[in-house]
Amino acid sequence: MIKAKKKRGVFSCLKFIYHQAWKCDKSYIFVVIFNAIFNVAASLPLLFIPYIAIRFLQDSKNYLYYSLWLVGLLTAFIILSIISIYFSTKAPWSGTFLRLRRFFHLMYEKSLTCDYEVYESNELKQEKEKAESALYGNWRGVELMFKGSIASLVGILGLIVYLATSGFGSYLILIILVVATALSIGASFFSSLLYQKRVGKIAKPQSVMEYLYNTTKNSSAGKDIRNYSLANIFHVLFVKNVSLFEKYNHFQNHVLILPNLSNCVFGFLRDFLGYFVLVEAVISGQIDIASFALYISILNGLSTYCSSINNGISQLLNGSKETALFIDYIEKPSSFSQTGYDLKELPNVLSIDFEDVSFTYPGMDKPTLEHLTFHIKPGEKIALVGENGAGKSTIIKLLSLLYKPTSGKILVGGVDITSFNSEEYRTLLSVINQEVNLLAYPLDQVISCSLYPDEQKLQKCLKEAGISEKIASLPQKEHSFISQNISDKGIDFSGGETQKILMARALYRDGKLLLLDEPTSALDPIAEGQIYEQYQSIAQNKTSIFISHRLASTRFCDRIIYLKNGHVQEEGTHESLLTLGKEYANMFAIQASYYQEDN
Amino acid sequence: MKDFLRSLKYAHQLHKGIIPLTIINAIGYSLLPYVFIYFSGHIIDMLIANNSDQSIIMTILVMAIIGLAIGVSNAITDYFIANANEDIHFRLQTRISDKTLKLPYSSLESQTTILMLRKAEEGSNGSGDFASLISYSIGGTLRSLFSLVYAIILFSNCFSSISSSNTEPIFLFLNNPFSFLIIFAVMAIGFVITFFVAKGTAKVSYEFYETNVKTNRQGAYLVRFITEGTFAKDIRVYGMAKMLMDSLSTEDEKLCKIYWHFVRKYIYYAVLSFLGSALLLFSSYFFVGGKAYFDIISVGSIITIVGAITYFSTSITNGIERFVDIQTQLKYLKCYFDFLELPEMNCDGCELPKEEPVIAFEHVSFQYPNTDSLALDDVSFTITPHKKLAVVGPNGAGKSTLIKLISRLYVPTEGKITLNGIDIQTINEDEYQGLLGILFQDFNLFAFTLKQNISCTFIGDNKKVEDSLQLVGFPYQNKRKLPQGLDTYIGSNIEEGTDFSGGERQKIAIARALYKNCPLILLDEPTSALDPKSEQEVYRSIAKLTNQKTALYISHRMSSTKFCDYIIVLDKGHIVQQGNHKSLIKQDGLYALLFNEQAKYYR
């Protein structure tokens, strides 16, 4: 996909991050400003000490005046420094804090609400991960930009103040200093641009190594690695990618010498010329030695501020790369509507209609669903069957408004579902998906999907799902944590128990549409039978779709839809399809054959 | 101390140049400011003494050139160190991966090991990784040590005295060469304060870190949960966004309070440390000023000496802070070292017996670590060669545990598993694994090429791979699915490849077991994700796979037991029934119950 996007610049990023900072912690901007002011102010008193030393200990010996001035200057120095320390300690921590608080929040919120396709498309997923990397660390992305802006501000302010202080001396000095500084900063810019051009090649070996690293740590993968002796392949791949990475990385880093070297060279020129001009001024009698000492301290102080600007700029430039990606990611609009049709207008029991729906997953060339049309009456229980890859799970995803159809319409209760607010629409659904993923929170919160569950409703759902006895037997009952990821006292539930928990959650949700995608795949025959028995009462007054490979489940449904290659191949009741004697009958016969006694 | 030496050892192993580079870099950086301090004072003295213009200009030139040379050297060492730092990061990852692959499986699954790595990784993200330990913390400490050396050289000037007829006590005092030791005394006070401050700061850091980790456990988990794609569906379909954001806000509030509590302490310590150095500054200027007043030293020397004192004391302060950083960083970085020193799998052992392999369980009991109940309780049975054994039972009966024990992922808590009478734990690991081909319930295919996944080697035998794929009914000649044929990658984590469906992946996994061509096949729920047609195909290929071999088959689908010669029924870790299908149906026990539960829908 070719996207002609305008690249977001440093200033745009700065604007964004400070706008966010202002929203979260208004004091931050002031901390940054005062940090710069007091940092520079605190360094000023010390500048004058060589001056007074020469004035009162060489030119005219007066130890008293020397002491008085000294006390005055040092007191000012101490007071200003203490204030400066307050701000300079607070500033970086505030930056970290902003990152952890405000920016991570933006990221989480986006993760939770962005279009689902991000998670199923490799390209989009990588984009997301690159964007998020702007927040992982004190010296990257967003926080690096905060640090850079602080350093730059200190440097710029210092430069201005020091140049102004030296201004009432020789203009030549001023020019030399300004030019040298400008050249140095220019070199920084240039090298950063060069660096950005070279970045990119290391991304691939880096991501391969991340993959290899994470896979070897994965205990599930570890089983196959051991049994199939795959350790060697991993090792070889690692070594290969490490050397690739090093090669590209060194090439990329060549560029980084540039700002440092230019700093040295221009610094050399600045110092030499600066001292030269000053010495000439003393020799020709333009300034006295005391003033010379003052200007020398200013010159030395200046180089520190020049470094500060240099560092600041390179930090800003480096940080802006990832920050720009992050901002683009955050500001990407959702493709689903946020306002919509009022749910209350819908009838109590809903119909489902797919009208000529076609759907191709982003990035794939062949459509998964092709001109799919079917109608489900309100309150009907449909079994959706078909071979792997026929598109059954895709139908559930479309009904869940995780994707929008490429063409055609999906209607629920007669209304096009894309005209609803996606969050509100989904309250109509109770879904059990194939993948089992439970939050490691207390059971009652997980089932109710809220931090404040309704006790009675919860107990009722546990009972209906067939798990209330097991829960009652736990030490913390329904407040037990699931798994030990958060609490050491958490419970590891078996596969079957987990599926019952999922059922309880679907029940608690009490959606008008009940969508079940292989809800019994991990259950033993007894537990499976219980689910089927419950199904009738669970699905009462709801419209439901039951996907399962176990054709036994079709017995409990009113009608069967047989899907093949993305469209409806056969439709009807169990008996009528058996009579038809085609695909469905064939599939049923295959499964039934295992259970016939005379085999 | 031991950890510090360990860190040096590993640093040197990971990158031969990093330590010499850090030393040279430290020498250069600490020297640079002294150059200017020394020459500034010297030039002022030359001006006061009215030296010739040329000599002054020459001095300036020399100063600038030395500055340039040192600056360039610093830039070069910085470049090499930047390279080295990044190299070290990935080399460390390689070492850790290699180590992970050599660990015994129980170690890999153990919470302790997982936490070890996590602590090291989170610490690295928060307070600097291993490379930063060497170049920033240790480098910083070295800088201050070298600073000490340079300062001593410059201070030599302070011990001068002049001959004079002045008899004022103050003059006599200042003229005494050793009076300068007062300054050292003040400096010492400053260092004591700094040390006290540094210790305090470290304690604060440590408390901060520990509190963070504790409070952060839920936060860190939430972070993973939210950003990983696996939960994205549920979050949207169940409207969990609000609940999770609210959870995070509560975590936030906690974090807020902790942060400011600690930042206040940091500020307090920073100010205290500063006051120590301010005291030093005060006294130096007065003292050295006095010496200059009496012409004991030149005015230019004031600049040099005070500059040197100030710079010296700042660099020692920095050094102490970096030194403390070392201690903080070692606290979590040592987890890496501990991990790298974990005991590895013992692959030694006796050779495989030459006869037909017969595996037997002899009174085996097993309890997973950190659990209360037995997963298997006094289980005994034999896997007869060339026969197919099915293991069935309700959820949680212990079926998958059997496979984990046979494959030596875990060791029985009691009893033993034997191969032709020999305890399998005493057999050479590699040879033993060569005996078994396993299809785990949560099998993994990796992002290598199809050929590499099936042959489990880098190159593999094309014909043999094709044969295996043919047997499982995988269309390996399909150009759309396999644009690069057998060299097509699976998934896109390494190179752009194809994403295969659940059924196709299962066939590839079976082909992998076929390719291995070993006498004993273990299959755990191989068809749970498959539709009836694919399931049938897989049963057929499994029949071919296990033809003439010994097989252990675990499944919920009672349908599969019909292919097996012998069936074991497990319930809550015990064997409750054994026999073939017909006899078990007759017994009308648990087996019959399970079978009929499923069969009744098909009659």
HADDOCK unambig.tbl for C-alpha pairs under 7 A between the chains (distance, minus, plus):
assign (segid A and resid 50 and name CA) (segid B and resid 303 and name CA) 6.41 0.50 0.50
assign (segid A and resid 54 and name CA) (segid B and resid 299 and name CA) 6.46 0.50 0.50
assign (segid A and resid 57 and name CA) (segid B and resid 292 and name CA) 6.56 0.50 0.50
assign (segid A and resid 57 and name CA) (segid B and resid 293 and name CA) 5.19 0.50 0.50
assign (segid A and resid 58 and name CA) (segid B and resid 299 and name CA) 6.75 0.50 0.50
assign (segid A and resid 61 and name CA) (segid B and resid 293 and name CA) 6.72 0.50 0.50
assign (segid A and resid 78 and name CA) (segid B and resid 278 and name CA) 6.95 0.50 0.50
assign (segid A and resid 82 and name CA) (segid B and resid 271 and name CA) 6.16 0.50 0.50
assign (segid A and resid 85 and name CA) (segid B and resid 271 and name CA) 6.71 0.50 0.50
assign (segid A and resid 86 and name CA) (segid B and resid 267 and name CA) 6.01 0.50 0.50
assign (segid A and resid 89 and name CA) (segid B and resid 267 and name CA) 6.17 0.50 0.50
assign (segid A and resid 101 and name CA) (segid B and resid 252 and name CA) 6.83 0.50 0.50
assign (segid A and resid 108 and name CA) (segid B and resid 226 and name CA) 6.59 0.50 0.50
assign (segid A and resid 111 and name CA) (segid B and resid 226 and name CA) 6.59 0.50 0.50
assign (segid A and resid 111 and name CA) (segid B and resid 227 and name CA) 6.08 0.50 0.50
assign (segid A and resid 112 and name CA) (segid B and resid 226 and name CA) 6.80 0.50 0.50
assign (segid A and resid 112 and name CA) (segid B and resid 235 and name CA) 6.88 0.50 0.50
assign (segid A and resid 112 and name CA) (segid B and resid 241 and name CA) 5.77 0.50 0.50
assign (segid A and resid 116 and name CA) (segid B and resid 232 and name CA) 6.99 0.50 0.50
assign (segid A and resid 119 and name CA) (segid B and resid 229 and name CA) 5.22 0.50 0.50
assign (segid A and resid 137 and name CA) (segid B and resid 125 and name CA) 5.69 0.50 0.50
assign (segid A and resid 137 and name CA) (segid B and resid 126 and name CA) 6.48 0.50 0.50
assign (segid A and resid 208 and name CA) (segid B and resid 493 and name CA) 6.40 0.50 0.50
assign (segid A and resid 208 and name CA) (segid B and resid 494 and name CA) 5.34 0.50 0.50
assign (segid A and resid 211 and name CA) (segid B and resid 493 and name CA) 6.65 0.50 0.50
assign (segid A and resid 213 and name CA) (segid B and resid 93 and name CA) 6.71 0.50 0.50
assign (segid A and resid 213 and name CA) (segid B and resid 97 and name CA) 5.78 0.50 0.50
assign (segid A and resid 216 and name CA) (segid B and resid 97 and name CA) 5.94 0.50 0.50
assign (segid A and resid 216 and name CA) (segid B and resid 100 and name CA) 6.48 0.50 0.50
assign (segid A and resid 216 and name CA) (segid B and resid 101 and name CA) 6.62 0.50 0.50
assign (segid A and resid 217 and name CA) (segid B and resid 100 and name CA) 6.47 0.50 0.50
assign (segid A and resid 219 and name CA) (segid B and resid 108 and name CA) 6.28 0.50 0.50
assign (segid A and resid 219 and name CA) (segid B and resid 109 and name CA) 5.85 0.50 0.50
assign (segid A and resid 220 and name CA) (segid B and resid 442 and name CA) 6.86 0.50 0.50
assign (segid A and resid 221 and name CA) (segid B and resid 444 and name CA) 5.68 0.50 0.50
assign (segid A and resid 224 and name CA) (segid B and resid 443 and name CA) 6.77 0.50 0.50
assign (segid A and resid 224 and name CA) (segid B and resid 444 and name CA) 6.56 0.50 0.50
assign (segid A and resid 227 and name CA) (segid B and resid 433 and name CA) 5.60 0.50 0.50
assign (segid A and resid 228 and name CA) (segid B and resid 456 and name CA) 6.49 0.50 0.50
assign (segid A and resid 230 and name CA) (segid B and resid 456 and name CA) 5.92 0.50 0.50
assign (segid A and resid 231 and name CA) (segid B and resid 101 and name CA) 6.13 0.50 0.50
assign (segid A and resid 233 and name CA) (segid B and resid 457 and name CA) 6.52 0.50 0.50
assign (segid A and resid 233 and name CA) (segid B and resid 458 and name CA) 6.17 0.50 0.50
assign (segid A and resid 235 and name CA) (segid B and resid 98 and name CA) 6.58 0.50 0.50
assign (segid A and resid 238 and name CA) (segid B and resid 94 and name CA) 6.34 0.50 0.50
assign (segid A and resid 242 and name CA) (segid B and resid 90 and name CA) 6.66 0.50 0.50
assign (segid A and resid 246 and name CA) (segid B and resid 87 and name CA) 6.26 0.50 0.50
assign (segid A and resid 250 and name CA) (segid B and resid 83 and name CA) 6.07 0.50 0.50
assign (segid A and resid 256 and name CA) (segid B and resid 79 and name CA) 6.97 0.50 0.50
assign (segid A and resid 257 and name CA) (segid B and resid 75 and name CA) 6.25 0.50 0.50
assign (segid A and resid 257 and name CA) (segid B and resid 76 and name CA) 6.91 0.50 0.50
assign (segid A and resid 257 and name CA) (segid B and resid 79 and name CA) 5.97 0.50 0.50
assign (segid A and resid 260 and name CA) (segid B and resid 75 and name CA) 5.45 0.50 0.50
assign (segid A and resid 261 and name CA) (segid B and resid 72 and name CA) 6.03 0.50 0.50
assign (segid A and resid 261 and name CA) (segid B and resid 75 and name CA) 6.07 0.50 0.50
assign (segid A and resid 264 and name CA) (segid B and resid 68 and name CA) 5.72 0.50 0.50
assign (segid A and resid 264 and name CA) (segid B and resid 71 and name CA) 5.48 0.50 0.50
assign (segid A and resid 264 and name CA) (segid B and resid 72 and name CA) 6.33 0.50 0.50
assign (segid A and resid 265 and name CA) (segid B and resid 68 and name CA) 6.62 0.50 0.50
assign (segid A and resid 268 and name CA) (segid B and resid 64 and name CA) 5.55 0.50 0.50
assign (segid A and resid 268 and name CA) (segid B and resid 67 and name CA) 6.96 0.50 0.50
assign (segid A and resid 268 and name CA) (segid B and resid 68 and name CA) 5.71 0.50 0.50
assign (segid A and resid 271 and name CA) (segid B and resid 64 and name CA) 6.51 0.50 0.50
assign (segid A and resid 272 and name CA) (segid B and resid 60 and name CA) 6.41 0.50 0.50
assign (segid A and resid 272 and name CA) (segid B and resid 61 and name CA) 6.41 0.50 0.50
assign (segid A and resid 272 and name CA) (segid B and resid 64 and name CA) 5.65 0.50 0.50
assign (segid A and resid 275 and name CA) (segid B and resid 60 and name CA) 6.85 0.50 0.50
assign (segid A and resid 276 and name CA) (segid B and resid 57 and name CA) 6.80 0.50 0.50
assign (segid A and resid 387 and name CA) (segid B and resid 531 and name CA) 5.40 0.50 0.50
assign (segid A and resid 388 and name CA) (segid B and resid 503 and name CA) 6.60 0.50 0.50
assign (segid A and resid 388 and name CA) (segid B and resid 530 and name CA) 6.62 0.50 0.50
assign (segid A and resid 388 and name CA) (segid B and resid 531 and name CA) 5.86 0.50 0.50
assign (segid A and resid 389 and name CA) (segid B and resid 501 and name CA) 6.80 0.50 0.50
assign (segid A and resid 400 and name CA) (segid B and resid 237 and name CA) 6.45 0.50 0.50
assign (segid A and resid 423 and name CA) (segid B and resid 239 and name CA) 6.67 0.50 0.50
assign (segid A and resid 426 and name CA) (segid B and resid 237 and name CA) 5.83 0.50 0.50
assign (segid A and resid 437 and name CA) (segid B and resid 231 and name CA) 6.29 0.50 0.50
assign (segid A and resid 449 and name CA) (segid B and resid 240 and name CA) 5.87 0.50 0.50
assign (segid A and resid 449 and name CA) (segid B and resid 243 and name CA) 6.86 0.50 0.50
assign (segid A and resid 450 and name CA) (segid B and resid 243 and name CA) 5.50 0.50 0.50
assign (segid A and resid 451 and name CA) (segid B and resid 243 and name CA) 6.30 0.50 0.50
assign (segid A and resid 486 and name CA) (segid B and resid 217 and name CA) 6.20 0.50 0.50
assign (segid A and resid 486 and name CA) (segid B and resid 218 and name CA) 5.51 0.50 0.50
assign (segid A and resid 486 and name CA) (segid B and resid 221 and name CA) 6.94 0.50 0.50
assign (segid A and resid 494 and name CA) (segid B and resid 396 and name CA) 6.16 0.50 0.50
assign (segid A and resid 496 and name CA) (segid B and resid 395 and name CA) 5.99 0.50 0.50
assign (segid A and resid 521 and name CA) (segid B and resid 528 and name CA) 6.23 0.50 0.50
assign (segid A and resid 523 and name CA) (segid B and resid 395 and name CA) 6.65 0.50 0.50
assign (segid A and resid 524 and name CA) (segid B and resid 394 and name CA) 5.19 0.50 0.50
assign (segid A and resid 524 and name CA) (segid B and resid 395 and name CA) 5.73 0.50 0.50
assign (segid A and resid 524 and name CA) (segid B and resid 556 and name CA) 5.47 0.50 0.50
assign (segid A and resid 525 and name CA) (segid B and resid 556 and name CA) 6.88 0.50 0.50
assign (segid A and resid 525 and name CA) (segid B and resid 594 and name CA) 5.52 0.50 0.50
assign (segid A and resid 525 and name CA) (segid B and resid 597 and name CA) 5.82 0.50 0.50
assign (segid A and resid 525 and name CA) (segid B and resid 598 and name CA) 5.78 0.50 0.50
assign (segid A and resid 526 and name CA) (segid B and resid 594 and name CA) 6.25 0.50 0.50
assign (segid A and resid 526 and name CA) (segid B and resid 597 and name CA) 6.28 0.50 0.50
assign (segid A and resid 529 and name CA) (segid B and resid 597 and name CA) 6.49 0.50 0.50
assign (segid A and resid 549 and name CA) (segid B and resid 530 and name CA) 6.91 0.50 0.50
assign (segid A and resid 549 and name CA) (segid B and resid 531 and name CA) 5.01 0.50 0.50
assign (segid A and resid 549 and name CA) (segid B and resid 532 and name CA) 6.46 0.50 0.50
assign (segid A and resid 552 and name CA) (segid B and resid 601 and name CA) 5.14 0.50 0.50
assign (segid A and resid 552 and name CA) (segid B and resid 602 and name CA) 6.57 0.50 0.50
assign (segid A and resid 587 and name CA) (segid B and resid 532 and name CA) 6.06 0.50 0.50
assign (segid A and resid 587 and name CA) (segid B and resid 533 and name CA) 6.50 0.50 0.50
assign (segid A and resid 590 and name CA) (segid B and resid 532 and name CA) 6.82 0.50 0.50
assign (segid A and resid 591 and name CA) (segid B and resid 532 and name CA) 6.25 0.50 0.50
assign (segid A and resid 592 and name CA) (segid B and resid 602 and name CA) 5.33 0.50 0.50
assign (segid A and resid 594 and name CA) (segid B and resid 559 and name CA) 4.76 0.50 0.50
assign (segid A and resid 594 and name CA) (segid B and resid 562 and name CA) 6.96 0.50 0.50
assign (segid A and resid 595 and name CA) (segid B and resid 559 and name CA) 5.94 0.50 0.50
assign (segid A and resid 595 and name CA) (segid B and resid 599 and name CA) 5.44 0.50 0.50
